[in-house]
Amino acid sequence: MVSTTPAAAAVNEPDELRDLRSALRRMLAVTAPESVVREHLDSPDGYDRSAWTRLATQIGVQGLAVAEEYGGAGCGMRELAVAGEELGYSLFPGPFLSTVLLSATLVTRSRDTTAMRALLPRMVDGSLVCALALPRHGAGWDADATTVTAVADADAWTLNGTIDHVLDGQVADVILVPARHDGVISVFRVERDGPGVEVRPVLAMDQTRRFAHVRLASVPALAVGRPGTAGELLADAGTVASVGLAADQLGGARRMLEVTAEYARTRYQFGRPIGSFQAVKHALADMLIGTELARAALDDAVRAVDAKAPDLATAASAAKIVCSETYYDVAAAAIQLHGGIGFTWEHSAHLYFKRATADRVLLGTPAHHARRLAEALGL
């Protein structure tokens, strides 16, 4: 029978990463147990704002990769991946992907000191939720797909247009929006509660992640970064976020493997634990192999991000493909191996399977990333 422990992920980690993982695991067990996650499935915000603040003030999750001059810890993708994995393990429903991985990365890469001073310290202390309005393009996203336009009037900008499926758009304080102007595409920031901004929640399969339709009608905006750099900034943010999402997926897969292995040890049929049956053993072994392959792909992508390696884009796409497919397969197997109870809404496998299904298409489907890999390899 498969043997797995909660500490298995930290075996080969340096002490500082192991300490971060342990601290997060302890805090999330208190602030985001399954009962609390379920409690917020139907709430207006979809997450516990006090838990989000505690992650910032007690552990510093939101500022892990933010420079020290803006209140962060100045770490890198290794630390973000550990945080993402543990948040995915507990199915944490807060705006980590939208604010920390997408928005903070974009603002940092913009090198716009005005925007960095205005936004990053508040992201770090948990008081600001920021969303990035990614223009969708087929199975992925692309700055060129934006339909939002920007018009300059003296020193001010106004935006007009709509964006569908903005992650955490309904709870964001600030929304970053790519918009066309003067033949180029730039990034702008708008206040969600500002004049002319209409935000409408969109029903999603995974209730632990919230999306919104955003309509902008002559909305005052401030530019972020140099004009015409939206494509570059979105590519950077999307790559980092894809690796962070892969970590989240690995965490969820680990959780489903552990829950299922424990169930196989304690659920008896015909006087024997079901884990002693060959078919169950094989299924659990496949789940374990999948998670180990996913970890290898994630580790390589983390290495590429921190080293700014030439193969960064391909490593990130490979991690997104492997972790997406692994999470989906492991969550589906967890439901099957739990039998009838696994299909019920009351069981945690149901929640994880919904997130696994939704995460496959978030930030690009496996097929989209496979095409990116093929193009990079000249195939």
C-alpha positions, 0 to 999 in steps of 0.5 A, a space after each residue: 500500500 502507498 505510504 505518504 505523510 504530510 511532511 513528505 514534500 519537505 524532505 529535501 528542502 532547506 531549513 528555511 523552506 521547511 519552516 515556511 511550509 510548517 508555519 503555513 500548514 499550522 496557520 491554515 489548519 486553524 484559519 482555513 479548515 474545510 469547514 471554513 472554506 465551505 462557510 465562504 462558498 456562498 459568501 459575497 467575498 468568497 474568502 475570509 479577509 481576516 485570514 488573508 490579513 493574518 497570512 500577511 502580518 504573521 507569515 508575510 506570504 503576500 510579500 515573499 517575492 516583493 523587494 524589501 524597500 516595499 515591505 517584502 522579504 525579497 525572496 523568489 519563486 522557491 518561496 512562492 511555490 511553497 506558499 502556493 502548494 500549501 494554500 492549494 493543499 488546504 484549498 485556501 480561497 483567498 486572492 493569492 493567484 490574482 494579487 500575489 502571483 499576477 498583479 504584484 509580479 506585473 507591477 514589480 516587472 514594470 519598474 514603475 516606481 510610482 505604481 510600485 510605491 502606491 500598490 506593493 506595500 499595501 499588497 504586502 500588508 494584506 490591505 489591498 487586493 489587486 486583480 489583473 484583467 487578462 484578455 482571453 484568446 482562445 484557450 489561453 490569453 494574450 494582450 493583443 486580445 484586449 478590446 479595452 481602449 484608452 484615451 488621453 486627455 491632457 495628463 489623464 487617461 480614461 478607459 472604455 471596454 469590457 473584460 470577461 472572467 476577471 479573477 477576483 474582480 468582485 473583491 479587488 480594490 484595484 484592477 490592472 487593465 491592458 488597453 489599446 491607445 496610439 497603436 500600442 497596448 499598455 497597462 493601466 490601473 483603475 479603482 474598482 469603486 471608481 466612477 464608470 466601473 461596473 463589476 458583475 460576478 460570474 458563476 463558476 464551477 469552482 466556488 473557491 475561486 471567484 470571477 467577474 465581468 468588468 465593464 469600464 465606461 470613461 473610467 479614470 485610470 493611471 498608466 503602469 509601466 512604459 507605453 506599449 509594454 503590456 505584452 511583455 508585462 503580461 507574459 512575465 506575470 503569466 509565466 510566474 503565475 502559471 508556475 505558482 498555479 502549478 504549485 497550487 495544483 500539486 498541493 491539491 493533488 498531494 492532499 487527495 493522495 493522502 486522504 485517499 491512502 488513509 481511507 484505503 487503510 481504514 475502510 474495510 470490505 470482506 474483512 480486509 482494508 481495501 488498500 490490500 486489494 490489487 486494483 486499489 494498490 495500482 490506482 494509489 501507485 499511479 496517484 503517487 507516481 503522478 504527484 512525483 512527476 508533477 513535483 519534478 516538473 514544478 521544481 524545474 520551473 521554479 529553478 527556471 524562474 529564479 535563474 531567469 533561465 533561457 528555457 523559462 517559458 518552456 519549463 513553465 508550460 511543461 509544469 502547467 501541463 503536468 500539474 494540471 493533468 496530474 491534479 485532475 487525474 488524482 482528484 478523479 481517482 480519489 472520488 472513485 476510490 472513495 466509492 459512493 461517499 466520494 461523489 457526494 457534496 459533503 466529501 472534500 474530494 468533491 471540492 478538490 475535483 472542482 478546483 482541479 477541473 477549473 484549474 486545467 483551463 485557468 491561465 491556459 489549457 494543457 493543449 494551449 501550453 502544449 502548442 507553446 512548447 511545440 512552437 518553442 521546439 520548432 515542431 
